[in-house]
Amino acid sequence: MIGGARMRRTLRGVVSASVAAALVLAATPAWACTQVYFGPEATANGSVIYGRSEDYAPRYPKQFGVEPQTSGKVYWSAENGAAQDPSLNFTRTAPGETYRYTYVRDLPAYWEGASGAYSEAGVNEAGVSVDATVSLEGNAEVAAIDPLVVNGLGEYSIVDVVLSEASTAREGVELLGSIIDGQGTQECASLIIADAEEAWHFWQLSGHQWLAVRVPGNVVGLSANIERLTCMVDLGDEDGCLHSAGLREVAEAAGTLAGTDDVIDVGKSYLLQEEEPSNYSRYAQGRLALGEPLEPGISYEVDEAGAIASMENAPLLFVPSRSDYDLSDAMRVLRTRGEGTQFDTSVNDAAYPVANPTVVESHLFEVRPGLDPQLATVEWLSLSPSEFALYVPCYGALVTEVDPGLYPDADAFDLGHAIDVIEEGSAEQAALQSGTNPVLNYLLMDINILAQAHREQVGTGVHAYLDTLQAEVIAQQDEVDELLRSSVPETDRTEFANEAHACVSRQVYEHGASLLEDLRAYLQAGSFAEQFVPAGLDETGQLVEPLTYADEMRGFGSGATEAVEDAAAAGASVVDEAPVDEPALQGDLQLPTPVKYVLCVVGIVVEAAIALALHKARHK
């Protein structure tokens, strides 16, 4: 989540004034992200699934891209202004060559031209993934003993540092810990680092105190910026718990240590014990979306306005009643507004929702334990508010490029359709304008703006279309994944991953553009006697134009070769009997002549091989 240092500095004007204006207009709590985690024993396919909705401001575009390998990398944060002054901002030089990785990053335009801001989530080529951060607030007693460090490590740089330098999740934990030991941290927060073998929950707790625990496989986790969430940690577990040397002593000196012997309560020992009601409502909505009731274990009080005024004994990690969760469950948590519950935002204004209007993107990592690190993690990203989200899969450990039209580089990103329209109060009008913006962020933003503004008339129809499309993307991704794991040579994996991401992104965009066109036509007609029904769904609720993602990827590499072999086998007995002259080669190759068919497909294969060789040469 983006909060803490970032939120406060934005309002001081370090970032553009338009962001601050949007925040005021949004009337949102300062911190409003939600993080989920599912251990492998809690999911249907044995995957670890985790991720978060990143909250900041309405129509705030994020850039999805790939950071290349480099050597001697220097990190500079701009959390205290764009000046590269080590007394104000965190800086570090990587000790050697860095890894390639994906990122979901702020644009330099919002940071006085400073680059590399708030990468938030990504996967590196070693298969390490990071989701950072969930902002928290420390208690005053600990701050008096070990205050935060103004130029210490912060959310601005965490993902870049870990993904640039860590080859395993544990190594990432140790790296962060060593940096906080030496340079300190400027904020309290938590994050998750994972690889194909294990997942770790990491806390920045005070200026130089940190803690990380390996997450058990049988639990589900839910976090909504609540410092009071119960999490008992055994500091004596040397294999499953890593922490700063003075962790226990600082809390003791502050008089806040809670626990017995080596087992401490993290929240009560280090963090603030007062909460915003909005955090409680998001936690409640998330649990109920999972089918996990609050009672009897969690006690809470609801005030006259319908807000949760207090909550006790709410766990960060818990053993769920189910063991068959999947991606759709995680997506449902991040898009929930408490529908059908006591905390349904549609009928209870005091229940601030998980899917709030200031979510800028949501991401999930699907980590398959035991697989090759290159293949183990699928990154699912929706560059939009999470209520009407659409997640696109990506092999983050493999990709080296993204479609520059759908995912522009920072220098090419047109901000004219972003936050500036909020200042003029014309977000809905901008979303209603004919034509589709070529940037995937903006397409999804427009769908969300219109669907949120007219939820009663169009919400059900938009959800029906997006849910059907998302289910089809997930199903076809399973097919593509099987193809990659079973049929694509290791040397061709990156090319395959690049093409797969471009293909599914393009098809998601095309289907989204069709939905947006239908939505605009319905709203511009102005007759709401009947609910919105997307033209892209047939009478059975299926897509009129099915995805062809899996079919297209089946044609990668082996598909054309098999066609040549089949055609050659079919026409082998007549090749010598049907000589082909030059004019015939220039004619209609669809004539039923086996030789022509063989030569045509051979030509396609040769052309593809040349293109692949040129591509590899360009990207060496």
C-alpha positions as CSV (number, residue, x, y, z in Angstrom):
1,M,0.0,0.0,0.0
2,I,1.1,3.5,-0.5
3,G,0.7,5.4,2.7
4,G,2.9,6.6,5.5
5,A,5.8,8.6,4.2
6,R,4.4,8.7,0.7
7,M,1.0,10.0,1.6
8,R,2.3,12.6,4.0
9,R,4.9,13.9,1.5
10,T,2.4,14.0,-1.3
11,L,0.2,16.4,0.7
12,R,3.3,18.5,1.4
13,G,3.7,19.0,-2.3
14,V,6.7,16.8,-3.1
15,V,4.5,15.2,-5.8
16,S,2.3,17.2,-8.2
17,A,-0.5,19.3,-6.8
18,S,-3.0,17.3,-8.9
19,V,-2.4,14.2,-6.8
20,A,-3.2,16.1,-3.6
21,A,-6.4,17.5,-5.2
22,A,-7.5,14.0,-6.2
23,L,-6.9,12.8,-2.7
24,V,-9.0,15.5,-1.2
25,L,-11.8,14.9,-3.6
26,A,-11.7,11.2,-3.0
27,A,-12.2,11.7,0.8
28,T,-10.4,8.4,1.4
29,P,-8.6,7.2,4.5
30,A,-4.9,7.7,4.3
31,W,-4.2,4.0,4.1
32,A,-6.5,1.6,2.3
33,C,-4.8,-1.3,0.8
34,T,-5.7,-4.9,1.4
35,Q,-3.3,-7.9,1.2
36,V,-4.2,-11.6,1.0
37,Y,-2.1,-14.8,1.3
38,F,-3.1,-18.5,0.7
39,G,-0.7,-21.2,1.7
40,P,-0.2,-24.3,-0.5
41,E,-2.3,-26.5,1.8
42,A,-5.2,-24.0,1.6
43,T,-5.4,-24.0,-2.2
44,A,-6.9,-26.5,-4.6
45,N,-3.8,-26.9,-6.8
46,G,-1.2,-26.6,-4.0
47,S,0.0,-23.1,-5.1
48,V,0.9,-20.2,-2.9
49,I,-1.3,-17.3,-3.9
50,Y,-0.7,-13.9,-2.5
51,G,-1.0,-10.2,-3.4
52,R,-2.5,-6.9,-2.7
53,S,-4.6,-3.9,-3.9
54,E,-2.4,-0.8,-4.0
55,D,-4.3,2.3,-2.9
56,Y,-3.4,5.9,-3.6
57,A,-5.6,8.1,-5.7
58,P,-8.3,8.0,-8.4
59,R,-7.1,7.6,-12.0
60,Y,-3.5,7.3,-11.0
61,P,-1.7,5.3,-13.8
62,K,1.0,2.8,-13.0
63,Q,3.7,1.6,-15.4
64,F,4.2,-2.1,-15.9
65,G,7.5,-2.9,-17.4
66,V,10.8,-4.9,-17.2
67,E,13.9,-3.6,-15.5
68,P,17.0,-5.1,-17.4
69,Q,20.0,-6.6,-15.9
70,T,22.8,-4.2,-15.1
71,S,26.0,-3.8,-13.2
72,G,26.9,-1.3,-10.5
73,K,23.3,-0.1,-10.1
74,V,22.8,2.9,-7.8
75,Y,19.4,3.3,-6.0
76,W,18.1,6.7,-5.1
77,S,14.8,7.3,-3.5
78,A,12.9,10.6,-3.9
79,E,10.7,10.2,-0.8
80,N,12.1,13.5,0.6
81,G,12.3,15.4,-2.7
82,A,14.1,14.6,-5.9
83,A,17.5,15.9,-4.8
84,Q,20.1,13.1,-4.7
85,D,21.2,14.1,-1.2
86,P,22.2,11.1,0.9
87,S,21.3,13.0,4.1
88,L,17.7,13.2,2.9
89,N,17.1,10.2,0.7
90,F,18.0,6.5,0.8
91,T,20.8,5.5,-1.5
92,R,22.7,2.2,-2.1
93,T,25.0,0.8,-4.8
94,A,24.4,-2.8,-5.8
95,P,27.5,-4.9,-5.1
96,G,27.6,-6.6,-8.5
97,E,25.4,-7.6,-11.4
98,T,21.7,-7.3,-10.8
99,Y,18.8,-9.5,-11.9
100,R,16.2,-8.6,-14.5
101,Y,12.7,-8.2,-13.1
102,T,9.2,-6.9,-13.6
103,Y,7.8,-3.9,-11.8
104,V,4.5,-1.9,-11.3
105,R,6.0,1.5,-10.9
106,D,4.9,5.2,-10.4
107,L,5.6,7.5,-13.3
108,P,8.5,10.0,-13.0
109,A,6.1,12.9,-13.8
110,Y,4.6,12.5,-10.3
111,W,8.1,12.5,-8.6
112,E,9.7,15.7,-10.1
113,G,11.3,13.5,-12.8
114,A,12.8,11.0,-10.3
115,S,12.7,7.4,-11.7
116,G,12.2,4.0,-10.1
117,A,9.4,5.1,-7.7
118,Y,7.4,2.6,-5.8
119,S,7.8,-0.5,-7.9
120,E,5.3,-2.2,-5.5
121,A,5.4,-5.7,-7.0
122,G,7.4,-7.9,-9.4
123,V,9.3,-11.1,-10.1
124,N,12.9,-11.4,-11.0
125,E,14.6,-13.9,-13.3
126,A,15.7,-16.0,-10.3
127,G,12.0,-16.6,-9.5
128,V,11.8,-14.3,-6.4
129,S,8.6,-12.3,-6.1
130,V,7.8,-9.4,-3.8
131,D,4.7,-7.5,-2.7
132,A,5.5,-4.3,-0.8
133,T,4.1,-2.8,1.2
134,V,1.2,-2.7,3.7
135,S,1.8,0.6,5.6
136,L,1.6,0.5,9.4
137,E,2.3,2.9,12.2
138,G,4.6,2.3,15.1
139,N,3.9,3.2,18.7
140,A,5.3,6.3,20.4
141,E,7.1,4.3,23.1
142,V,9.3,2.4,20.7
143,A,9.8,5.5,18.5
144,A,11.4,7.2,21.6
145,I,13.9,4.4,21.9
146,D,14.5,3.6,18.2
147,P,13.2,6.4,16.0
148,L,12.6,6.0,12.2
149,V,15.5,7.2,10.0
150,V,14.6,9.9,7.5
151,N,17.0,8.6,4.9
152,G,16.5,4.9,5.7
153,L,15.1,2.3,3.4
154,G,11.5,2.9,2.4
155,E,8.7,1.6,0.2
156,Y,10.0,3.7,-2.7
157,S,13.0,1.4,-3.1
158,I,12.2,-2.0,-1.4
159,V,11.0,-4.0,-4.4
160,D,13.9,-2.7,-6.6
161,V,16.5,-3.6,-4.1
162,V,15.2,-7.1,-3.4
163,L,14.5,-8.1,-7.0
164,S,17.7,-6.6,-8.2
165,E,19.9,-8.6,-5.8
166,A,18.1,-11.6,-4.2
167,S,18.3,-15.1,-5.7
168,T,16.0,-16.6,-3.1
169,A,13.2,-15.4,-0.8
170,R,15.4,-16.0,2.2
171,E,18.2,-14.1,0.7
172,G,15.8,-11.2,0.1
173,V,14.8,-11.3,3.8
174,E,18.5,-11.3,4.9
175,L,19.3,-8.5,2.4
176,L,16.5,-6.2,3.7
177,G,17.5,-7.0,7.3
178,S,21.1,-6.2,6.7
179,I,20.2,-2.8,5.1
180,I,17.9,-1.9,8.0
181,D,20.6,-2.9,10.5
182,G,23.0,-0.5,8.8
183,Q,21.0,2.3,7.3
184,G,17.7,2.0,9.1
185,T,14.1,2.3,7.7
186,Q,12.0,5.4,7.4
187,E,8.6,3.8,7.9
188,C,6.8,0.9,9.5
189,A,5.3,-1.6,7.1
190,S,5.0,-5.2,6.2
191,L,5.6,-7.1,3.0
192,I,5.8,-10.6,1.5
193,I,8.8,-12.2,-0.3
194,A,8.4,-15.6,-1.9
195,D,10.0,-18.1,-4.2
196,A,9.2,-21.7,-5.3
197,E,10.3,-23.1,-2.0
198,E,9.0,-20.7,0.7
199,A,7.2,-17.4,1.5
200,W,8.2,-14.9,4.2
201,H,6.2,-12.2,5.9
202,F,8.6,-9.3,6.7
203,W,8.0,-6.3,9.1
204,Q,9.8,-3.0,9.3
205,L,9.0,-2.2,13.0
206,S,11.1,0.7,14.0
207,G,14.3,2.6,13.0
208,H,16.5,-0.5,13.1
209,Q,14.3,-3.3,14.2
210,W,12.9,-5.9,11.8
211,L,11.3,-9.3,11.8
212,A,10.5,-12.0,9.3
213,V,8.7,-15.3,9.6
214,R,8.4,-18.1,7.1
215,V,4.6,-18.4,6.5
216,P,3.1,-21.9,7.3
217,G,1.6,-23.8,4.4
218,N,-1.8,-24.4,6.0
219,V,-2.8,-20.8,6.7
220,V,-4.7,-17.9,5.0
221,G,-3.5,-14.3,5.7
222,L,-5.5,-11.1,5.5
223,S,-4.1,-7.6,6.2
224,A,-5.8,-4.2,6.0
225,N,-3.3,-1.8,7.6
226,I,-4.4,-3.0,11.1
227,E,-1.5,-2.8,13.5
228,R,-3.5,-4.7,16.2
229,L,-3.8,-8.0,14.1
230,T,-2.6,-10.8,16.3
231,C,0.6,-12.6,15.3
232,M,2.5,-14.6,17.8
233,V,6.1,-15.2,16.7
234,D,8.7,-17.6,18.2
235,L,12.0,-15.7,18.2
236,G,13.7,-18.9,19.1
237,D,12.8,-20.6,15.8
238,E,16.1,-20.0,14.1
239,D,15.1,-21.7,10.8
240,G,11.6,-20.1,10.5
241,C,12.2,-16.7,12.1
242,L,14.8,-14.1,11.3
243,H,15.1,-10.8,13.1
244,S,17.2,-7.9,14.2
245,A,19.5,-8.5,17.1
246,G,17.8,-6.0,19.4
247,L,14.2,-6.8,18.6
248,R,13.3,-8.0,22.1
249,E,15.5,-5.6,24.0
250,V,14.0,-2.5,22.3
251,A,10.4,-3.5,23.1
252,E,11.5,-4.2,26.6
253,A,13.1,-0.8,27.0
254,A,10.0,0.8,25.6
255,G,7.8,-1.1,28.1
256,T,5.7,-2.5,25.3
257,L,6.9,-6.1,25.0
258,A,3.9,-8.4,24.9
259,G,4.4,-12.2,25.1
260,T,6.2,-14.8,27.1
261,D,9.8,-16.0,26.8
262,D,10.8,-16.0,23.1
263,V,7.2,-15.8,21.9
264,I,6.1,-12.2,21.3
265,D,3.0,-10.5,19.9
266,V,4.4,-8.4,17.1
267,G,1.6,-5.8,16.9
268,K,1.2,-5.2,20.6
269,S,5.0,-5.0,21.1
270,Y,5.8,-2.5,18.3
271,L,2.8,-1.0,16.6
272,L,0.1,1.6,17.3
273,Q,-3.0,0.2,19.1
274,E,-5.5,2.6,17.7
275,E,-7.2,2.0,14.3
276,E,-9.4,3.7,11.7
277,P,-12.8,2.1,11.3
278,S,-12.1,1.8,7.6
279,N,-9.4,-0.7,8.3
280,Y,-11.7,-2.8,10.4
281,S,-14.4,-2.8,7.7
282,R,-12.0,-3.9,5.0
283,Y,-10.7,-6.8,7.2
284,A,-14.3,-7.8,7.9
285,Q,-15.3,-7.7,4.2
286,G,-12.3,-9.7,3.2
287,R,-12.9,-12.5,5.7
288,L,-16.6,-12.7,4.8
289,A,-15.7,-12.8,1.1
290,L,-13.6,-15.9,2.0
291,G,-16.6,-17.5,3.7
292,E,-14.8,-17.1,7.1
293,P,-17.1,-15.5,9.8
294,L,-15.7,-13.1,12.3
295,E,-17.4,-14.8,15.2
296,P,-16.9,-16.5,17.6
297,G,-13.1,-15.9,17.7
298,I,-13.1,-12.2,16.9
299,S,-14.9,-9.7,19.1
300,Y,-16.0,-6.4,17.6
301,E,-18.4,-3.5,18.2
302,V,-20.4,-1.6,15.6
303,D,-21.3,2.0,16.3
304,E,-24.6,3.8,15.5
305,A,-23.4,4.7,12.1
306,G,-22.7,1.1,11.2
307,A,-18.9,1.3,11.4
308,I,-16.8,-1.2,13.3
309,A,-15.6,0.9,16.1
310,S,-13.3,-1.7,17.7
311,M,-12.0,-5.2,17.0
312,E,-10.1,-7.6,19.2
313,N,-8.3,-10.9,18.6
314,A,-8.3,-10.6,14.8
315,P,-5.5,-12.8,13.5
316,L,-3.1,-11.9,10.7
317,L,-2.8,-15.6,9.8
318,F,-5.4,-18.2,10.4
319,V,-6.2,-21.8,9.5
320,P,-9.3,-21.6,7.2
321,S,-12.3,-23.9,7.0
322,R,-11.5,-24.7,3.4
323,S,-8.6,-26.1,1.6
324,D,-9.7,-25.5,-2.0
325,Y,-9.2,-21.8,-2.5
326,D,-8.0,-20.6,-6.0
327,L,-7.2,-17.5,-7.9
328,S,-10.9,-16.5,-8.3
329,D,-11.2,-16.5,-4.5
330,A,-8.2,-14.1,-4.1
331,M,-9.6,-11.9,-6.8
332,R,-13.0,-11.8,-5.1
333,V,-11.4,-10.6,-1.9
334,L,-9.7,-7.7,-3.6
335,R,-12.9,-6.6,-5.4
336,T,-15.3,-7.0,-2.5
337,R,-17.6,-4.3,-1.1
338,G,-19.1,-6.6,1.4
339,E,-22.0,-7.6,-0.8
340,G,-24.8,-9.3,1.0
341,T,-23.2,-8.8,4.5
342,Q,-23.7,-6.5,7.5
343,F,-20.8,-4.5,6.0
344,D,-22.1,-4.1,2.5
345,T,-20.9,-0.7,1.4
346,S,-23.9,-0.3,-1.0
347,V,-26.3,-0.1,2.0
348,N,-23.8,0.9,4.8
349,D,-21.9,4.1,4.0
350,A,-19.8,3.6,7.1
351,A,-18.3,0.4,5.8
352,Y,-15.3,1.6,3.8
353,P,-14.7,-1.1,1.1
354,V,-11.8,-3.2,0.0
355,A,-12.6,-2.2,-3.6
356,N,-12.5,1.6,-3.1
357,P,-12.2,4.2,-5.8
358,T,-8.6,5.1,-5.0
359,V,-7.1,1.6,-5.8
360,V,-4.7,2.1,-8.6
361,E,-3.8,-1.5,-9.3
362,S,-4.1,-5.0,-7.9
363,H,-1.7,-7.9,-8.3
364,L,-1.5,-11.5,-7.4
365,F,1.3,-14.0,-7.5
366,E,0.6,-17.7,-8.2
367,V,3.6,-19.6,-7.0
368,R,3.8,-23.3,-7.8
369,P,6.1,-25.0,-5.2
370,G,8.8,-27.3,-6.6
371,L,8.8,-26.1,-10.2
372,D,11.7,-24.6,-12.0
373,P,12.1,-21.0,-10.7
374,Q,11.7,-19.7,-14.2
375,L,8.3,-21.3,-14.5
376,A,7.1,-21.4,-10.9
377,T,5.5,-17.9,-10.6
378,V,2.7,-16.4,-12.7
379,E,2.2,-12.8,-12.0
380,W,-1.5,-11.6,-12.4
381,L,-1.9,-7.8,-12.8
382,S,-4.9,-5.6,-13.1
383,L,-4.0,-1.9,-13.8
384,S,-7.2,-0.4,-12.5
385,P,-9.4,-0.1,-9.5
386,S,-10.1,-3.5,-8.2
387,E,-13.9,-3.5,-8.1
388,F,-14.2,-4.1,-11.9
389,A,-10.8,-5.6,-12.3
390,L,-9.4,-7.8,-15.1
391,Y,-6.1,-9.6,-14.3
392,V,-3.6,-10.4,-17.0
393,P,-1.1,-13.3,-16.5
394,C,2.7,-12.9,-17.0
395,Y,5.7,-15.1,-16.5
396,G,7.6,-12.5,-14.7
397,A,10.8,-14.5,-14.4
398,L,11.0,-15.0,-18.1
399,V,9.7,-11.9,-19.9
400,T,12.1,-9.3,-21.3
401,E,9.7,-6.9,-22.9
402,V,6.1,-5.8,-22.9
403,D,3.8,-4.4,-25.6
404,P,4.8,-0.7,-25.7
405,G,1.4,0.3,-27.0
406,L,-0.6,-1.3,-24.2
407,Y,2.1,-0.7,-21.5
408,P,4.0,2.5,-22.5
409,D,7.4,3.4,-21.3
410,A,7.6,6.1,-18.7
411,D,8.7,8.7,-21.3
412,A,5.9,7.8,-23.7
413,F,3.1,7.7,-21.1
414,D,0.4,10.3,-21.9
415,L,-1.0,11.7,-18.7
416,G,-3.8,13.6,-20.3
417,H,-6.3,10.9,-19.5
418,A,-5.1,10.6,-15.9
419,I,-5.4,12.6,-12.7
420,D,-5.7,16.0,-14.4
421,V,-9.3,15.2,-15.5
422,I,-10.2,14.8,-11.8
423,E,-9.2,18.4,-11.1
424,E,-11.8,19.5,-13.6
425,G,-14.4,17.2,-12.2
426,S,-14.8,15.5,-15.6
427,A,-13.7,11.9,-15.0
428,E,-17.0,10.5,-16.1
429,Q,-17.2,12.7,-19.1
430,A,-13.7,11.7,-20.1
431,A,-14.6,8.0,-19.7
432,L,-17.8,8.5,-21.9
433,Q,-15.9,10.0,-24.8
434,S,-15.9,7.9,-28.0
435,G,-12.9,6.0,-29.0
436,T,-10.6,3.8,-26.9
437,N,-7.3,5.0,-25.4
438,P,-4.6,2.5,-26.6
439,V,-3.2,2.2,-23.0
440,L,-4.6,-0.7,-21.1
441,N,-4.6,1.3,-17.8
442,Y,-6.9,3.9,-19.2
443,L,-9.3,1.4,-20.8
444,L,-9.8,-0.4,-17.5
445,M,-10.0,2.9,-15.6
446,D,-12.8,4.1,-17.9
447,I,-14.8,0.9,-17.4
448,N,-14.4,1.3,-13.6
449,I,-15.3,5.0,-13.6
450,L,-18.5,4.4,-15.5
451,A,-19.5,1.2,-13.7
452,Q,-18.9,2.8,-10.3
453,A,-20.8,5.9,-11.2
454,H,-23.8,3.8,-12.4
455,R,-23.4,0.7,-10.3
456,E,-27.1,0.1,-9.8
457,Q,-27.9,0.1,-13.5
458,V,-24.7,-1.5,-15.0
459,G,-22.8,-3.2,-12.1
460,T,-24.4,-6.6,-12.5
461,G,-23.9,-6.7,-16.3
462,V,-20.3,-5.5,-16.2
463,H,-19.4,-8.0,-13.5
464,A,-21.0,-10.8,-15.5
465,Y,-18.9,-10.0,-18.5
466,L,-15.6,-9.4,-16.7
467,D,-16.1,-12.6,-14.5
468,T,-16.8,-14.7,-17.6
469,L,-13.8,-13.2,-19.4
470,Q,-11.5,-13.6,-16.4
471,A,-12.6,-17.3,-16.0
472,E,-11.7,-17.8,-19.6
473,V,-8.3,-16.1,-19.2
474,I,-7.5,-18.4,-16.2
475,A,-8.7,-21.5,-18.0
476,Q,-6.6,-20.7,-21.1
477,Q,-3.6,-19.7,-19.0
478,D,-3.7,-23.3,-17.6
479,E,-3.5,-24.6,-21.2
480,V,-0.7,-22.2,-22.1
481,D,1.1,-23.2,-18.9
482,E,0.9,-26.9,-19.7
483,L,2.2,-26.1,-23.2
484,L,5.2,-24.1,-21.9
485,R,6.1,-26.7,-19.3
486,S,5.8,-29.8,-21.6
487,S,6.7,-28.6,-25.1
488,V,8.8,-25.5,-25.2
489,P,12.6,-25.9,-25.1
490,E,14.3,-24.0,-22.3
491,T,16.1,-21.9,-24.9
492,D,12.8,-20.7,-26.3
493,R,11.0,-20.0,-23.0
494,T,11.6,-16.2,-22.9
495,E,10.4,-15.8,-26.5
496,F,7.3,-17.9,-25.6
497,A,6.7,-15.8,-22.4
498,N,7.0,-12.5,-24.3
499,E,4.6,-13.6,-26.9
500,A,2.1,-15.1,-24.4
501,H,2.0,-11.9,-22.4
502,A,1.5,-9.8,-25.6
503,C,-1.1,-12.2,-26.9
504,V,-3.3,-12.3,-23.8
505,S,-2.9,-8.6,-23.1
506,R,-4.0,-7.8,-26.6
507,Q,-7.1,-10.0,-26.4
508,V,-8.0,-8.7,-22.9
509,Y,-7.8,-5.2,-24.4
510,E,-9.9,-6.0,-27.4
511,H,-12.7,-7.6,-25.2
512,G,-12.5,-4.7,-22.7
513,A,-12.8,-2.2,-25.6
514,S,-15.9,-4.0,-26.8
515,L,-17.4,-3.9,-23.3
516,L,-16.6,-0.2,-22.9
517,E,-18.3,0.6,-26.2
518,D,-21.4,-1.2,-25.1
519,L,-21.3,0.5,-21.7
520,R,-21.0,4.0,-23.3
521,A,-23.9,3.3,-25.7
522,Y,-26.1,2.3,-22.9
523,L,-25.3,5.3,-20.7
524,Q,-25.5,7.8,-23.5
525,A,-28.9,6.5,-24.5
526,G,-30.1,7.6,-21.1
527,S,-32.9,5.0,-20.7
528,F,-32.3,3.0,-17.6
529,A,-35.7,1.1,-17.6
530,E,-33.8,-2.1,-18.2
531,Q,-30.5,-3.3,-16.7
532,F,-27.3,-3.1,-18.8
533,V,-26.7,-6.3,-20.7
534,P,-23.3,-6.6,-22.5
535,A,-23.6,-7.6,-26.1
536,G,-20.5,-9.6,-25.7
537,L,-22.3,-12.4,-23.8
538,D,-24.7,-14.8,-25.4
539,E,-27.9,-16.1,-23.9
540,T,-26.0,-18.8,-22.0
541,G,-23.7,-16.2,-20.5
542,Q,-20.7,-17.2,-22.5
543,L,-18.5,-15.0,-24.6
544,V,-19.8,-14.3,-28.1
545,E,-16.2,-13.9,-29.3
546,P,-14.2,-16.6,-27.4
547,L,-10.6,-16.0,-26.5
548,T,-8.0,-17.6,-28.8
549,Y,-5.1,-17.1,-26.5
550,A,-4.4,-20.8,-26.0
551,D,-4.9,-21.6,-29.7
552,E,-2.5,-18.9,-30.8
553,M,0.2,-20.1,-28.4
554,R,-0.2,-23.6,-29.6
555,G,1.2,-22.3,-32.9
556,F,4.4,-21.3,-31.2
557,G,7.4,-23.2,-32.6
558,S,6.2,-26.8,-32.6
559,G,2.9,-26.2,-34.3
560,A,4.2,-25.3,-37.7
561,T,6.9,-28.0,-37.6
562,E,4.2,-30.7,-36.9
563,A,2.2,-29.3,-39.8
564,V,5.2,-29.7,-42.1
565,E,5.8,-33.2,-41.0
566,D,2.1,-34.2,-41.4
567,A,1.9,-32.6,-44.8
568,A,5.2,-34.2,-45.9
569,A,3.9,-37.6,-44.8
570,A,0.7,-37.1,-46.7
571,G,2.4,-35.9,-49.9
572,A,5.6,-37.9,-49.9
573,S,4.5,-40.3,-52.7
574,V,3.7,-37.5,-55.1
575,V,6.4,-35.0,-54.5
576,D,8.5,-36.3,-57.4
577,E,5.5,-36.6,-59.6
578,A,4.4,-33.0,-59.4
579,P,7.3,-30.6,-60.1
580,V,6.5,-27.0,-59.3
581,D,7.6,-24.2,-61.5
582,E,8.2,-20.6,-60.4
583,P,4.8,-19.2,-61.6
584,A,3.1,-21.8,-59.5
585,L,4.9,-20.7,-56.4
586,Q,3.6,-17.2,-57.0
587,G,0.1,-18.3,-57.4
588,D,-2.7,-19.5,-55.1
589,L,-1.0,-21.6,-52.4
590,Q,-4.4,-22.8,-51.1
591,L,-4.8,-25.1,-54.1
592,P,-5.0,-28.8,-53.0
593,T,-1.5,-29.7,-54.1
594,P,0.5,-31.4,-51.4
595,V,3.8,-30.1,-52.6
596,K,2.5,-26.5,-52.5
597,Y,1.2,-27.0,-49.0
598,V,4.5,-28.4,-47.8
599,L,6.5,-25.5,-49.4
600,C,4.2,-22.9,-48.0
601,V,4.5,-24.2,-44.5
602,V,8.2,-24.7,-44.8
603,G,8.4,-21.0,-45.9
604,I,6.4,-20.0,-42.8
605,V,8.8,-22.0,-40.5
606,V,11.9,-20.5,-42.2
607,E,10.4,-17.0,-41.9
608,A,9.6,-17.6,-38.2
609,A,13.1,-18.9,-37.5
610,I,14.7,-15.9,-39.2
611,A,12.4,-13.5,-37.1
612,L,13.3,-15.4,-33.9
613,A,17.0,-15.2,-34.7
614,L,16.8,-11.5,-35.4
615,H,14.8,-11.0,-32.2
616,K,17.4,-12.9,-30.1
617,A,20.2,-10.9,-31.7
618,R,18.5,-7.6,-30.9
619,H,18.0,-8.6,-27.3
620,K,21.5,-10.1,-26.5
